[in-house]
Amino acid sequence: MRIVSTNFIPDQSRPGLTTTAIGAVDLQGAGGNWATVGRRSRGGRRVRRQREKRKGKSVGLRIGTLNVGTMTGKGRELADMMEGRKVDILCVQETRWKGSKARSIGAGFKLFYYGVDCKRNWVGVVLKEEFVRNVLEVKRVSDRVMSLKLEIEGVMLNVVSGYAPQVGCELEEKERFWSELDEVMESIPTGERVVIGADFNGHVGEGNTGDEEVMGKFGVKERNLEGQMVVDFAKRMDMGVVNTYFQKREEHRVTYKSGGRRTQVDYILRRRGNLKEISDCKVVVGESVARQHRMVVCRMTLMVCKMKRSKIEKKTKWWKLKKEECCEEFRQKLRQALGGQVVLPDDWETTAEVIRETGRKVLGVSSGRRKEDKETWWWNEEVQDSIQRKRLAKKKWDMDRTEENRQEYKELQRRVKREVSKAKQKAYEELYTRLDTREGEKDLYRLARQRDRDGKDVQQVRVIKDRDGRVLTSEESVQRKWKEYFEELMNEENEQEKRVQGVNSVEQKVDKIRKDEVRKALKRMKSGKAVGPDDIPVEVWKCLGEAAVEFLASLFNRVLESERMPEEWRRSVFCADL
């Protein structure tokens, strides 16, 4: 006999409500069948199946917003905070970084930012590593508004970061900000998800009389003119102010603290039709990344289409053939695989398969994962310890606002800056010392390539549309579209040029390809190039020496005589650089 106790299952569609599931007693019959006795829960097995089905087709996300005050010297600290709080996407304001690009900040997190003047405004969005390759489009509207379009398991998610003008700014500047935000929202299709994380510099206030459709009751203090602009925007765009829907202690609703002021100016907004995907939202306390503002985080669940994940591509480490000892071992193992023969088989399929298999055994294969980013390679234990002490001091000061705790926190802030500066200086000095060596030169080029790669917004071109204008999200559909495009391009019938009459065709015997021609061609070919579909680089043929020259010369001549190439050579990969 199995007894299931009474449960309380949260109703995710309506925060704050619960549904009671009555326990049941299951008795096992003689034939191994199960009979249910007692009261059944509302909906019965059908509801449970639907919940399990929804659970299998959902992606949980934690999205937040934070006015960081400045990103200078805080990149890795911000990344550690997001990692510790399990935040996947973070809208940031007041970064104080001038420029229009992307940059890794450590621990796999990447910041997309925009700033025209290094003295004011500045916005950005930080993404967790697993979502960086999902970026389809980045729009930098101004130094107060920017947006990212992501594709997550077939669902389009638009993340908008905003920074509204302060209370004392001119009305014209405020109207320009709201006009830019309106344009961004109007450009997003209604079928796509939208999340806005912004410092609106306004108080929507406590209570929601007359505004029940766009906000809840749980704001802070009284509404002001700037807060009314936030509510008016939510009504225009049919959005809800997520912070205000969840009943929390005041400490978990206040987003800005300075001196004796405790207000709510940072908000997360979502379309009203998607509010049921939000399960919680609150202010995170105890973090010391920003001096005055606190991070607001909401937990949401995206109902997605179940998609087939692409396999991680593992590649043979052919680059090891640069070392003579690896090259000698490869030749010996290949000779053993061929039964002690020095000459390669005449058949291309047999030879290619033996070479690939031997390469995997001798040289190994890559894991298929990206290497750790080098942006914060100077990060060490001393810096981490200093930041941890500063974080504890900030938490202590938040709990007990005494002058002694304040001075302790200020002193630790200065100490962290010194530790970061020392760590960077020491790391760069070691790098400069190593520059005279070959390994140091390689490290420098690796850092340069990493920074160039991280500076690009979109890692791969994925904004491909079908004939009806819909964005294709799955890898299979994108490849199918490219195939259709090239089939039409390559098979298009063009008007044939007329052959000039009276021209005699010349027929003569084509000379065979000589070994010295193959030898010279191999010598001219550069190493380190990308392999083709056959996964055999030029380093293999250079390593095998005369055996490779004899095999290739014989193979090329057979192709000329028979006018038939190996079937594997007919495959190719088009790389579209858009």
C-alpha positions in Angstrom: 0.0 0.0 0.0 1.3 3.5 -0.9 0.0 6.6 0.9 0.4 10.0 -0.7 0.2 12.9 1.7 -1.7 16.2 1.1 0.3 18.8 -0.9 -0.1 22.4 -1.7 0.8 23.1 -5.3 1.4 26.7 -6.2 -0.7 28.1 -9.1 2.0 29.7 -11.3 -0.6 31.6 -13.4 -1.7 33.7 -10.4 0.9 34.7 -7.9 -0.1 34.3 -4.3 -2.8 31.6 -4.9 -2.5 27.8 -4.2 -4.4 24.8 -5.3 -5.0 22.0 -2.8 -4.2 18.5 -3.9 -6.0 15.9 -1.8 -4.0 12.8 -0.9 -5.0 9.4 -2.3 -4.4 5.8 -1.2 -3.3 3.4 -3.9 -3.9 -0.3 -3.4 -2.1 -2.9 -5.5 -4.4 -5.6 -6.7 -3.7 -9.3 -7.2 -2.8 -9.0 -10.8 -0.4 -6.1 -10.3 -3.0 -3.5 -11.3 -3.4 -0.3 -9.4 -6.8 0.9 -8.2 -7.3 4.4 -6.7 -9.4 4.9 -3.7 -10.5 8.1 -2.1 -11.0 11.7 -3.3 -9.2 12.6 -6.5 -7.5 16.0 -7.0 -9.2 18.5 -9.2 -8.5 17.6 -12.8 -7.0 14.2 -11.9 -4.4 12.6 -14.0 -5.1 14.9 -16.9 -3.9 17.9 -14.9 -0.8 16.0 -13.8 0.0 15.0 -17.3 -0.4 18.6 -18.5 1.9 19.9 -15.7 4.5 17.3 -16.6 4.2 18.2 -20.3 4.6 21.9 -19.5 7.6 21.1 -17.2 9.3 19.3 -20.0 8.9 22.2 -22.4 10.0 25.2 -20.3 13.2 27.2 -19.7 13.7 28.9 -16.4 15.3 32.4 -16.5 16.4 34.9 -13.9 16.4 38.4 -15.3 17.4 41.5 -13.4 18.3 45.2 -13.6 20.9 47.3 -11.7 22.3 50.8 -11.8 26.0 49.9 -11.3 27.2 53.5 -10.9 30.3 52.6 -12.9 31.8 49.5 -14.5 35.4 50.6 -14.1 37.1 48.0 -11.9 33.8 46.1 -11.3 33.5 43.8 -14.3 34.6 40.6 -12.6 32.9 41.5 -9.3 29.6 42.0 -11.2 30.1 38.6 -13.0 30.7 36.9 -9.6 27.5 38.4 -8.2 25.5 37.2 -11.2 27.0 33.8 -10.9 26.3 33.6 -7.1 22.7 34.9 -7.5 22.1 32.7 -10.6 21.2 35.7 -12.8 21.1 34.8 -16.5 20.4 38.3 -18.0 21.1 41.7 -16.3 20.2 45.1 -17.6 22.8 47.7 -16.4 22.7 51.5 -16.3 25.3 54.2 -15.8 28.2 51.9 -16.9 30.4 55.0 -17.7 32.1 53.1 -20.5 32.3 55.0 -23.7 31.9 53.0 -26.9 29.6 50.7 -28.9 30.7 47.1 -28.6 30.7 44.0 -26.5 33.3 42.8 -23.9 33.8 39.8 -21.6 33.8 40.6 -17.9 34.9 37.2 -16.6 33.3 33.9 -15.5 31.8 33.5 -19.0 29.6 36.6 -18.8 29.6 39.2 -21.6 28.6 42.8 -21.5 27.0 44.6 -24.5 27.1 48.3 -23.9 26.7 51.7 -25.4 27.9 55.1 -24.3 28.5 58.3 -26.3 29.8 60.6 -23.5 31.9 59.0 -20.8 30.4 61.5 -18.2 26.7 60.6 -18.3 24.0 58.1 -19.2 25.4 54.7 -20.6 23.4 51.5 -20.7 24.2 47.8 -21.3 23.1 44.2 -21.0 25.1 41.4 -19.5 24.5 37.8 -20.7 25.4 34.5 -19.3 27.8 32.4 -21.5 25.1 30.0 -22.7 23.0 32.8 -24.1 25.8 34.7 -25.9 25.6 32.6 -29.0 21.8 33.1 -29.0 22.1 36.8 -29.8 20.4 37.6 -33.1 20.4 41.4 -33.1 21.7 44.4 -31.0 20.1 47.8 -31.3 21.9 50.7 -29.7 19.2 53.5 -30.0 20.9 56.0 -27.8 23.1 56.2 -24.6 19.8 55.8 -22.7 18.1 53.0 -24.6 19.4 49.7 -26.1 17.9 46.3 -26.9 19.0 42.7 -27.6 17.0 40.1 -29.5 17.7 36.5 -28.3 16.5 33.2 -29.6 16.0 30.7 -26.7 14.7 27.2 -27.7 12.7 28.7 -30.6 11.3 31.6 -28.6 12.2 35.2 -29.4 13.1 37.2 -26.3 13.8 41.0 -26.5 15.7 42.5 -23.6 15.6 46.3 -23.3 17.8 48.3 -21.0 16.8 51.9 -20.2 18.0 54.8 -18.1 15.5 57.7 -17.8 16.6 61.3 -17.1 16.7 62.4 -13.5 14.0 64.5 -11.8 15.9 67.8 -12.4 16.4 67.3 -16.1 14.6 69.2 -18.8 11.2 68.1 -20.0 12.4 67.9 -23.6 15.1 65.4 -22.6 12.5 63.3 -20.7 10.1 63.3 -23.7 13.0 62.3 -26.0 13.7 59.2 -23.8 10.1 58.0 -23.8 9.8 58.6 -27.5 12.9 56.4 -28.1 11.5 53.7 -25.8 8.1 53.8 -27.6 9.9 53.3 -31.0 11.8 50.3 -29.7 8.5 48.7 -28.4 6.7 49.4 -31.6 9.4 47.7 -33.7 9.1 44.5 -31.7 6.4 42.0 -33.2 3.5 41.3 -30.9 4.3 37.6 -30.9 7.7 38.0 -29.3 8.5 38.2 -25.6 9.8 41.5 -24.2 11.5 42.3 -20.9 12.4 45.9 -19.9 14.9 46.5 -17.1 15.5 50.1 -16.4 16.3 52.8 -13.9 13.2 55.1 -14.6 14.1 57.6 -11.8 10.5 57.8 -10.8 8.2 56.5 -8.0 5.1 54.6 -9.1 3.9 54.7 -5.5 2.1 52.3 -3.2 -1.4 51.2 -4.2 -2.9 50.8 -7.7 -6.3 52.5 -7.6 -7.3 53.3 -11.2 -4.2 51.5 -12.6 -5.0 47.9 -11.7 -4.4 46.7 -15.3 -0.7 47.7 -15.3 0.5 47.4 -11.7 0.0 45.9 -8.3 -0.3 47.4 -4.9 3.2 46.9 -3.6 5.1 50.0 -4.6 6.9 52.3 -2.3 5.7 55.7 -0.9 3.9 58.3 -3.0 3.8 58.6 -6.8 5.6 61.5 -8.5 5.5 63.0 -12.0 8.2 60.7 -13.3 6.4 57.7 -11.8 3.2 58.7 -13.6 5.2 58.6 -16.9 6.2 55.0 -16.2 2.5 54.1 -15.6 1.4 56.0 -18.7 4.0 54.1 -20.8 2.8 50.8 -19.4 -0.7 51.6 -20.4 0.3 52.6 -23.9 2.3 49.4 -24.5 0.0 47.1 -22.5 2.7 46.2 -20.0 2.8 45.4 -16.3 5.2 46.8 -13.7 6.4 43.4 -12.3 8.0 44.8 -9.1 4.6 45.9 -7.8 2.8 42.5 -8.1 4.6 40.7 -5.3 4.1 41.4 -1.6 7.5 41.7 0.0 8.9 43.3 3.0 9.9 46.9 2.3 13.5 46.0 2.4 13.0 43.8 -0.6 11.1 46.5 -2.5 13.4 49.5 -2.0 15.8 49.7 -4.9 17.7 53.0 -4.0 19.2 54.0 -0.6 21.2 57.1 -0.1 21.5 58.8 3.3 18.0 58.8 4.8 16.2 58.3 1.5 14.7 54.9 0.6 12.8 54.8 -2.7 11.9 52.6 -5.6 13.2 53.8 -9.0 14.3 50.6 -10.7 11.7 48.4 -12.4 11.1 45.4 -14.6 8.3 45.5 -17.1 6.7 42.8 -19.2 3.7 42.5 -21.5 0.6 41.8 -19.7 -0.1 38.7 -21.7 3.1 37.1 -20.5 2.9 38.1 -16.8 1.7 34.5 -16.0 5.3 33.4 -16.8 6.6 35.4 -13.8 6.8 33.5 -10.6 8.7 35.9 -8.3 10.3 39.3 -8.3 12.2 41.0 -5.5 15.2 43.3 -4.6 18.4 41.5 -3.7 20.1 42.9 -0.6 23.6 42.4 0.8 25.5 43.0 -2.4 28.2 45.7 -2.7 28.7 46.1 -6.4 26.7 49.3 -6.5 26.9 51.9 -3.8 23.3 53.3 -3.8 21.2 51.0 -6.1 20.1 47.4 -5.5 19.6 44.7 -8.0 16.0 43.8 -8.9 15.6 40.1 -10.1 12.5 38.3 -11.4 12.2 34.6 -12.0 10.3 33.6 -15.1 9.6 30.5 -17.1 9.5 30.5 -20.9 7.2 28.0 -22.5 9.3 26.9 -25.4 9.1 24.5 -28.3 11.0 21.3 -27.8 14.0 21.5 -30.2 16.7 19.0 -31.1 20.0 20.2 -29.6 22.9 20.3 -32.0 25.8 18.0 -31.1 29.0 19.5 -29.8 31.5 19.2 -32.7 34.7 17.4 -31.5 37.7 17.9 -33.7 41.0 15.9 -34.1 44.0 17.8 -32.7 45.9 17.9 -35.9 47.9 20.9 -34.7 50.0 18.5 -32.7 51.7 17.3 -35.9 53.9 20.4 -35.6 55.9 18.5 -33.0 58.3 16.0 -34.5 57.7 13.4 -31.8 53.9 13.4 -32.4 54.6 13.2 -36.2 56.8 10.2 -35.8 54.3 8.4 -33.5 51.6 9.1 -36.1 53.6 7.6 -38.9 54.4 4.5 -36.8 50.7 3.9 -35.8 49.6 4.5 -39.4 52.1 1.9 -40.6 50.8 -0.6 -38.0 47.2 0.1 -39.0 48.2 -0.7 -42.6 49.8 -4.0 -41.6 53.4 -2.8 -41.7 53.2 -1.4 -45.2 54.9 1.9 -46.1 52.8 2.5 -49.2 49.3 3.9 -48.8 46.4 1.9 -50.3 45.2 3.0 -53.8 41.6 3.3 -52.6 40.8 6.9 -51.3 38.0 5.8 -49.0 40.2 3.2 -47.2 43.2 5.5 -46.9 41.1 8.5 -45.6 39.3 6.4 -43.0 42.6 4.9 -41.7 44.2 8.3 -41.5 41.3 9.8 -39.6 41.0 6.9 -37.1 44.8 6.9 -36.5 44.7 10.7 -35.9 42.0 10.4 -33.3 43.8 7.6 -31.4 47.3 9.2 -31.5 46.5 13.0 -31.3 43.2 12.9 -29.4 40.1 15.0 -30.0 38.9 18.3 -28.5 36.1 18.6 -26.0 34.1 20.8 -28.3 33.8 23.5 -25.5 35.2 27.0 -25.7 38.3 27.9 -23.8 38.0 30.0 -20.7 38.0 33.7 -21.5 41.2 35.6 -20.9 39.7 39.0 -20.1 40.2 38.7 -16.4 43.3 36.4 -16.3 44.8 38.8 -13.7 42.1 37.8 -11.2 43.7 36.1 -8.1 42.8 34.9 -4.6 43.9 38.2 -2.9 41.4 40.2 -5.0 38.6 37.7 -4.3 39.3 37.8 -0.6 39.2 41.6 -0.5 35.9 41.7 -2.4 34.4 39.1 -0.1 35.4 41.2 3.0 33.9 44.3 1.3 30.7 42.4 0.6 30.4 41.4 4.3 31.1 44.9 5.4 28.4 46.3 3.1 25.9 43.7 4.6 26.9 44.7 8.1 26.4 48.4 7.3 23.0 47.7 5.8 21.9 46.0 9.0 23.4 48.6 11.4 23.9 52.1 10.1 26.6 53.3 12.4 29.5 55.6 11.5 32.0 52.9 12.5 30.5 50.4 10.0 30.4 53.0 7.3 34.1 53.9 7.8 34.9 50.1 7.7 33.0 49.7 4.4 34.7 52.8 2.8 38.1 51.6 3.8 37.5 48.1 2.3 36.3 49.8 -0.9 39.6 51.7 -1.2 41.5 48.5 -0.4 39.7 46.5 -3.2 40.7 49.2 -5.7 44.3 49.0 -4.6 44.3 45.1 -4.8 42.8 45.2 -8.3 45.4 47.7 -9.5 48.2 45.7 -8.0 47.0 42.4 -9.6 46.7 44.0 -13.0 50.1 45.6 -12.8 51.8 42.4 -11.7 50.1 40.3 -14.4 51.1 42.8 -17.2 54.7 42.9 -15.9 54.9 39.1 -16.1 53.4 39.3 -19.7 55.9 41.9 -20.8 58.7 39.7 -19.4 57.4 36.7 -21.4 57.1 38.7 -24.6 60.7 37.9 -25.5 59.9 34.2 -25.5 57.8 32.3 -28.2 55.2 31.3 -25.6 54.7 34.9 -24.5 54.2 36.0 -28.1 51.5 33.3 -28.5 49.8 34.4 -25.3 49.7 38.0 -26.6 48.1 37.0 -30.0 45.7 34.7 -28.2 44.6 37.6 -26.0 44.2 39.9 -29.0 42.1 37.3 -30.8 39.9 36.7 -27.7 39.3 40.4 -27.3 38.4 40.8 -31.0 36.0 37.9 -30.8 34.4 39.2 -27.7 34.0 42.7 -29.2 31.5 41.3 -31.8 27.9 41.5 -31.0 26.7 38.5 -32.9 28.8 35.4 -32.8 27.1 33.8 -35.8 24.6 34.9 -38.4 21.3 33.5 -37.4 18.8 36.1 -38.6 17.6 34.1 -41.6 14.0 34.5 -42.8 11.8 32.2 -44.9 9.7 33.3 -47.9 7.0 34.5 -45.6 9.3 36.8 -43.6 9.4 34.6 -40.4 12.8 34.3 -38.6 14.1 30.7 -38.7 15.4 29.6 -35.4 16.4 25.9 -35.7 19.7 24.9 -37.2 18.0 22.5 -39.6 15.6 25.1 -41.0 18.5 27.6 -41.5 20.5 25.0 -43.4 17.5 24.1 -45.5 17.0 27.7 -46.4 20.6 28.1 -47.5 20.3 24.9 -49.5 17.3 26.2 -51.4 19.1 29.5 -52.0 22.2 27.8 -53.5 20.1 25.3 -55.5 18.3 28.2 -57.2 21.5 30.2 -57.6 23.5 27.4 -59.2 20.8 25.9 -61.3 19.4 29.0 -62.8 19.2 28.8 -66.6 21.1 31.6 -68.3 21.1 32.5 -71.9 23.8 30.5 -73.7 26.5 32.4 -75.5 26.8 31.6 -79.2 29.9 29.8 -80.2 31.9 31.5 -82.8 31.7 29.6 -86.1 34.8 28.4 -87.8 36.9 27.8 -84.7 38.7 24.5 -84.7 38.9 22.7 -81.4 42.3 21.5 -80.4 42.6 17.9 -79.2 45.8 16.8 -77.5 46.9 14.4 -74.8 47.1 15.8 -71.3 50.3 14.9 -69.5 50.2 13.0 -66.3 50.7 14.8 -63.0 54.3 14.3 -61.9 55.5 13.6 -58.3 57.6 16.7 -58.3 54.5 18.8 -59.1 52.7 17.3 -56.1 55.8 17.8 -53.9 56.0 21.5 -54.8 52.3 22.1 -54.3 52.4 20.5 -50.8 55.4 22.7 -49.9 53.6 25.9 -51.0 50.5 25.1 -49.0 50.2 26.8 -45.6 49.7 24.9 -42.4 47.1 25.7 -39.8 44.2 26.1 -42.3 40.7 24.9 -41.6 40.0 21.3 -42.8 37.4 20.5 -45.3 34.6 17.9 -45.0 37.1 15.0 -45.3 38.8 16.3 -42.0 42.3 15.7 -43.3 44.6 18.8 -43.2 47.7 19.4 -45.2 49.8 18.7 -42.1 49.0 15.0 -42.6 50.4 14.8 -46.1 53.5 16.8 -45.1 54.1 14.5 -42.2 53.8 11.4 -44.4 56.4 12.7 -46.9 57.1 10.6 -50.0 54.4 8.1 -49.2 51.9 10.9 -49.4 53.4 12.3 -52.6 53.2 8.9 -54.4 49.6 8.3 -53.2 48.3 11.7 -54.2 50.1 11.7 -57.6 48.6 8.2 -58.4 45.2 9.3 -57.2 45.1 12.5 -59.2 46.1 10.7 -62.4 43.3 8.1 -61.9 40.8 10.9 -61.5 42.0 12.4 -64.8 41.8 9.2 -66.7 38.5 7.9 -65.3 36.9 11.4 -65.1 35.4 10.4 -61.8 36.4 11.9 -58.4 35.9 10.3 -55.0 32.3 10.7 -53.7 33.6 12.4 -50.6 35.1 15.2 -52.6 31.7 16.2 -53.9 30.7 17.5 -50.5 31.5 21.1 -49.7 30.6 23.7 -47.1 29.6 27.3 -48.0 30.6 29.9 -45.5 28.5 33.0 -45.9 30.1 36.1 -44.6 27.3 38.7 -44.2 
